[in-house]
């Protein structure tokens, strides 16, 4: 590799900003499983918040199952399990349990010349214990 290429790579690394990502992403690909096929995902997310002396750590482990009803339509179920630790005024509390479930239908409604479009609507079902901070108390 030439010195110019190495220099360019070095400059990009030195002057690039920090990239942060989290799950779930705001978008999803348009691919579906296909009739009778299944996909199981296991996701982990960590979130830390420190506000006015109160510190909260959230660990979220989500299981998502997608099942192909027909080639262009999937039924998707998501079930997260959360661990929440809060520290305030020297006191530490911990809660854990199942959080709110999601039910979605992904429909790839357009496909032509390498371009495809899909929608994936669905509600969040309030099954998490809102008194423990594990649920939203209402459908979203």
C-alpha positions in Angstrom: 0.0 0.0 0.0 1.4 3.4 -0.9 2.2 6.1 1.6 -0.5 8.4 0.2 -3.2 5.7 0.8 -1.9 5.1 4.3 -1.8 8.8 5.0 -5.4 9.3 3.7 -6.6 6.4 5.9 -4.8 7.9 8.9 -6.4 11.3 8.3 -9.9 9.8 8.0 -9.4 7.9 11.3 -8.0 10.9 13.2 -10.6 13.4 12.0 -13.7 11.2 12.0 -16.3 11.5 14.7 -17.7 9.0 17.1 -20.4 6.8 15.8 -23.0 5.4 18.2 -25.7 2.8 17.3 -28.5 1.2 19.2 -31.2 -1.4 18.6 -33.9 -1.3 17.3 -32.8 0.6 14.2 -35.4 2.9 12.8 -35.5 1.0 9.5 -35.6 -2.6 8.5 -34.7 -4.3 5.3 -37.5 -5.3 2.9 -36.6 -8.9 2.9 -39.1 -11.4 4.1 -38.6 -15.0 5.3 -40.6 -16.8 2.6 -43.6 -19.0 3.1 -43.1 -21.5 6.0 -39.6 -20.2 7.0 -38.7 -18.9 10.4 -36.0 -16.6 11.7 -35.0 -16.2 15.4 -33.1 -13.1 16.5 -31.5 -12.4 19.9 -30.6 -8.8 20.5 -28.9 -7.1 23.5 -29.0 -3.4 24.3 -27.3 -1.5 27.2 -28.4 2.0 28.2 -26.9 4.2 30.9 -28.5 7.4 32.1 -27.2 9.8 34.8 -29.5 12.7 35.6 -29.3 14.9 38.7 -27.7 12.3 40.9 -29.9 9.5 39.8 -28.1 6.8 37.8 -29.9 4.1 35.8 -28.5 1.1 33.9 -30.8 -0.8 31.6 -29.9 -4.2 30.0 -32.5 -5.4 27.4 -32.3 -8.8 25.9 -34.9 -9.2 23.1 -36.0 -12.3 21.3 -37.7 -11.7 17.9 -39.3 -14.5 15.9 -40.3 -13.9 12.3 -42.4 -16.4 10.4 -43.2 -16.3 6.7 -47.0 -16.6 6.2 -46.6 -16.2 2.4 -43.5 -15.2 0.4 -44.2 -11.5 0.8 -45.7 -11.4 4.3 -44.1 -12.2 7.7 -45.6 -12.3 11.2 -43.1 -11.0 13.7 -43.3 -11.3 17.6 -40.8 -9.6 19.9 -40.4 -10.3 23.6 -37.9 -8.3 25.6 -36.5 -9.2 29.0 -35.1 -6.2 31.0 -32.7 -5.8 33.9 -32.9 -2.3 35.5 -30.6 -1.0 38.2 -31.2 2.4 39.7 -28.9 4.3 42.2 -30.2 7.3 44.0 -29.0 8.9 47.2 -26.8 5.9 47.9 -29.6 3.5 47.6 -29.6 0.8 44.9 -32.7 -0.9 43.5 -32.9 -3.6 40.9 -35.9 -4.8 38.8 -36.1 -7.4 36.1 -38.7 -9.1 34.1 -40.6 -9.3 30.8 -41.3 -6.0 29.1 -43.9 -5.0 26.6 -44.4 -7.4 23.6 -44.6 -6.4 20.0 -46.7 -8.0 17.3 -46.0 -6.9 13.7 -46.8 -7.8 10.2 -44.2 -7.1 7.5 -45.5 -6.8 4.0 -43.3 -6.4 1.0 -45.8 -4.7 -1.3 -43.6 -3.6 -4.2 -40.7 -5.3 -6.0 -39.3 -4.3 -9.4 -35.8 -4.1 -11.0 -33.9 -4.4 -7.7 -36.1 -1.9 -5.8 -38.5 -3.2 -3.1 -40.7 -1.4 -0.6 -42.3 -2.8 2.6 -44.2 -1.7 5.6 -44.1 -3.3 9.1 -46.9 -1.9 11.3 -47.8 -3.4 14.6 -48.7 -2.5 18.2 -46.7 -2.9 21.4 -48.8 -5.0 23.9 -48.5 -3.8 27.5 -47.6 -7.0 29.3 -44.6 -5.6 31.3 -45.1 -4.6 35.0 -45.3 -0.8 34.8 -44.9 -0.5 38.6 -41.4 -1.9 38.2 -40.7 0.3 35.1 -40.9 -2.6 32.7 -43.9 -1.6 30.7 -45.7 1.4 29.2 -49.1 0.6 30.8 -50.9 1.1 27.4 -50.8 0.0 23.8 -48.6 1.9 21.5 
